[in-house]
Amino acid sequence: MSNAEQYRAQAAAQRALAEKSDLANRRAMHERSAIMWDEMAASAEDTIERALVNAASRAGKG
């Protein structure tokens, strides 16, 4: 499992906790956490894409 997949799983877990929470402040905390996990996943995916592009570029020059 890649980092991005782990981050997406954490985001899903936080959303599930938010749905189960009876307290508004706890629900909001879990929702904010899910957003942050999603942002980290997107960043990790971008990094992977850039690495693949860079590797392809280097392979083409060789």
GULO-112787 format. One record per residue (C-alpha): x, y, z; residue number from 1. Coordinates in steps of 0.02 Angstrom, whole numbers. Each point is the difference from the previous one (the first is absolute). Example, Ala and Ser with C-alpha at 12.3 -4.5 7.8 and 13.67 -1.06 7.14 Angstrom:
<site px="615" py="-225" pz="390" k="1"/>
<site px="69" py="172" pz="-33" k="2"/>
END
This chain:
<site px="0" py="0" pz="0" k="1"/>
<site px="72" py="168" pz="-51" k="2"/>
<site px="7" py="151" pz="113" k="3"/>
<site px="-140" py="81" pz="-99" k="4"/>
<site px="-110" py="-153" pz="24" k="5"/>
<site px="36" py="0" pz="186" k="6"/>
<site px="-43" py="185" pz="9" k="7"/>
<site px="-164" py="-30" pz="-92" k="8"/>
<site px="-41" py="-141" pz="121" k="9"/>
<site px="33" py="116" pz="147" k="10"/>
<site px="-113" py="132" pz="-79" k="11"/>
<site px="-138" py="-129" pz="-18" k="12"/>
<site px="23" py="-55" pz="180" k="13"/>
<site px="-13" py="180" pz="60" k="14"/>
<site px="-159" py="26" pz="-101" k="15"/>
<site px="-74" py="-156" pz="78" k="16"/>
<site px="42" py="64" pz="173" k="17"/>
<site px="-78" py="168" pz="-44" k="18"/>
<site px="-161" py="-86" pz="-51" k="19"/>
<site px="-7" py="-95" pz="165" k="20"/>
<site px="37" py="150" pz="109" k="21"/>
<site px="-141" py="77" pz="99" k="22"/>
<site px="101" py="153" pz="47" k="23"/>
<site px="11" py="139" pz="-128" k="24"/>
<site px="176" py="51" pz="48" k="25"/>
<site px="64" py="-180" pz="-13" k="26"/>
<site px="-88" py="-22" pz="-166" k="27"/>
<site px="82" py="159" pz="-65" k="28"/>
<site px="169" py="-58" pz="63" k="29"/>
<site px="-16" py="-166" pz="-94" k="30"/>
<site px="-59" py="89" pz="-157" k="31"/>
<site px="150" py="118" pz="5" k="32"/>
<site px="113" py="-148" pz="27" k="33"/>
<site px="-74" py="-88" pz="-152" k="34"/>
<site px="31" py="154" pz="-106" k="35"/>
<site px="182" py="5" pz="55" k="36"/>
<site px="24" py="-186" pz="-37" k="37"/>
<site px="-74" py="28" pz="-174" k="38"/>
<site px="118" py="146" pz="-29" k="39"/>
<site px="149" py="-107" pz="52" k="40"/>
<site px="-59" py="-138" pz="-117" k="41"/>
<site px="-14" py="122" pz="-145" k="42"/>
<site px="174" py="65" pz="37" k="43"/>
<site px="70" py="-177" pz="5" k="44"/>
<site px="-85" py="-40" pz="-165" k="45"/>
<site px="73" py="157" pz="-79" k="46"/>
<site px="173" py="-48" pz="61" k="47"/>
<site px="-17" py="-173" pz="-76" k="48"/>
<site px="-57" py="74" pz="-166" k="49"/>
<site px="146" py="122" pz="-4" k="50"/>
<site px="122" py="-139" pz="40" k="51"/>
<site px="-68" py="-105" pz="-143" k="52"/>
<site px="13" py="147" pz="-121" k="53"/>
<site px="178" py="35" pz="58" k="54"/>
<site px="49" py="-183" pz="-17" k="55"/>
<site px="-74" py="-7" pz="-175" k="56"/>
<site px="93" py="158" pz="-47" k="57"/>
<site px="165" py="-69" pz="63" k="58"/>
<site px="-31" py="-165" pz="-90" k="59"/>
<site px="-31" py="93" pz="-162" k="60"/>
<site px="164" py="94" pz="14" k="61"/>
<site px="102" py="-157" pz="31" k="62"/>
END
